[in-house]
Amino acid sequence: MTHYVLSVPDMACGHCARRITEALQGIGEKDFQVLLEKKQVLVNTENLEGVLAALDDAGYTASVVA
């Protein structure tokens, strides 16, 4: 697994964090953390493209920070 820090600048509230969580769970991701205050998602995955696509489908543009 590779660790990624994703910036999600449009994440603004608990509802956003919940939608992001549901989107990632929906594609089978289990090892992630949503950090609302930092507007980041920490994720360990081998499917970065799938993670970014799921977030995009949920209405959130994300980019890799590290």
Secondary structure as GFF3:
##gff-version 3
##sequence-region A 1 66
A	DSSP	beta_strand	2	7	.	.	.	ID=ss1
A	DSSP	alpha_helix	14	26	.	.	.	ID=ss2
A	DSSP	beta_strand	32	35	.	.	.	ID=ss3
A	DSSP	beta_strand	40	45	.	.	.	ID=ss4
A	DSSP	alpha_helix	48	57	.	.	.	ID=ss5
A	DSSP	beta_strand	63	64	.	.	.	ID=ss6
###
